[in-house]
Amino acid sequence: MAGEATSAPASPIALAPVGAPPRRTRRQRYARRLVASLSIIGFVLVVGTIGIHLLEGASYLNAFYFESMLATGQGPPFPLTTAAGKLFASLMAFVSVGSVITGLVFILGPLLGRLWREGIEWAEEEARKLERRLDGHRGGERPPP
C-alpha cells in the first residue's frame, strides 16, 4: 500500500551524518596510537642523534647510543666536551624522557585501563559471593562449600 510505513530496522550506517568518518575498530585505534607514539619517539631520537653528531663530532652510532641513554633516563654514557653539546643534551634529556614516558602511556593506557576495570569487576563479584555466603551462614543455614 502506498501510505504504509515499512518496519525494517534502521541501519547504524544510515544514522551516521553525511561525510562522517567511519567508525574505527578498537584494533585500528590502537594501531594509530602505536604508530603516533613510535613516530614521536623516533623523531626525538633522530633529532638527538643528529644534534650530538654535529655538536660533539661523535659518530652516528655513538650519538644514537648517547641519545638512547638520555631518552631512557639512564644518563649520558660519555662526557661531552663543548658547551653547545652540553646545553643541547640537557634540553634533549627533558624532551626525550618526556616523550618516551608519554608515548608509553599513550600506547599502554587503554590496556591498563581495561585491566583495571576487569580487576575491579572481579573484586566486586568476589565481594558479592562472600556476602551471599555470610548472609546464608547468619540465617542458620550451612554455608555453601
C-alpha positions in Angstrom: 0.0 0.0 0.0 1.2 3.5 -0.7 0.6 5.0 2.7 2.1 2.2 4.8 5.4 2.7 6.6 8.0 -0.1 6.5 9.0 -1.5 9.8 12.5 -2.5 8.7 15.1 -1.6 11.4 17.3 1.3 10.6 20.9 0.6 9.7 23.5 2.2 12.0 25.3 3.3 8.9 22.2 5.1 7.7 22.1 7.1 11.0 25.6 8.5 10.6 25.7 12.0 9.3 26.8 12.5 5.8 30.5 12.9 5.5 31.2 11.4 8.9 34.3 9.2 9.1 33.6 5.5 9.5 33.8 4.0 13.0 37.1 2.5 13.7 37.6 -0.7 15.5 39.5 -1.0 18.7 42.4 -2.6 17.0 42.6 0.2 14.4 42.5 2.9 17.1 45.3 1.1 19.0 47.4 0.8 15.8 47.1 4.5 15.2 48.1 5.2 18.8 51.1 2.9 18.4 52.2 4.5 15.2 51.8 8.0 16.6 53.8 7.2 19.8 56.6 5.4 18.0 56.8 8.2 15.4 57.3 10.8 18.2 59.9 8.7 19.9 61.7 8.1 16.6 61.6 11.8 15.8 63.2 12.7 19.1 65.9 10.0 18.7 66.7 11.3 15.2 66.9 14.9 16.3 69.1 14.0 19.3 71.4 11.8 17.2 71.9 14.4 14.6 72.4 17.1 17.2 75.1 15.2 19.2 76.8 14.2 15.9 77.0 17.8 14.7 77.8 19.5 18.0 80.2 16.9 19.5 81.6 15.3 16.4 80.6 11.8 17.7 79.9 9.1 15.1 76.2 8.4 14.3 76.3 5.2 16.3 77.8 6.8 19.4 75.4 9.7 19.0 72.4 7.4 18.8 73.7 5.4 21.8 74.1 8.7 23.7 70.6 9.8 22.9 69.1 6.4 23.7 70.7 6.5 27.1 69.3 10.0 27.7 65.8 9.1 26.4 65.6 6.1 28.8 66.7 8.1 31.8 70.0 6.2 32.2 72.2 9.3 31.8 74.9 10.1 29.3 77.4 7.3 28.6 80.3 9.6 27.9 81.2 13.1 28.9 80.5 16.0 26.4 83.3 18.4 25.6 81.5 21.5 24.1 79.2 24.0 25.9 76.7 23.8 23.0 76.7 20.0 23.2 76.0 20.1 27.0 73.2 22.6 26.5 71.7 20.5 23.7 72.0 17.3 25.7 70.3 19.0 28.7 67.4 20.1 26.6 67.1 16.8 24.9 67.1 15.0 28.2 63.9 16.7 29.2 62.3 16.4 25.8 63.3 12.8 25.2 62.4 11.4 28.6 59.1 13.2 28.5 58.3 11.9 25.0 59.2 8.3 25.9 57.0 8.3 29.0 54.2 10.0 27.1 54.5 7.5 24.3 54.4 4.5 26.6 51.4 5.8 28.5 49.6 6.6 25.2 50.3 3.1 24.0 49.6 1.2 27.2 46.9 3.4 28.6 43.9 1.6 27.0 45.3 -1.8 28.0 46.0 -0.7 31.6 42.6 0.9 31.9 40.9 -2.3 30.7 42.9 -4.5 33.1 42.0 -2.1 35.9 38.2 -2.3 35.1 38.4 -6.1 34.9 40.2 -6.2 38.2 37.5 -4.0 39.9 34.7 -6.1 38.4 36.4 -9.3 39.7 36.8 -7.9 43.2 33.2 -6.7 43.3 32.0 -10.2 42.2 34.1 -11.8 44.9 32.7 -9.4 47.5 29.2 -10.3 46.4 29.9 -14.0 46.7 31.3 -13.6 50.2 28.3 -11.5 51.2 26.0 -14.2 50.0 27.9 -16.9 51.9 27.9 -14.8 55.1 24.2 -14.0 54.8 23.4 -17.7 54.4 25.5 -18.6 57.4 23.9 -16.0 59.6 20.4 -17.2 58.8 21.2 -20.6 60.3 21.9 -22.2 57.0 25.0 -24.1 56.4 27.4 -22.0 54.1 28.0 -23.5 50.7 31.3 -25.1 50.1 
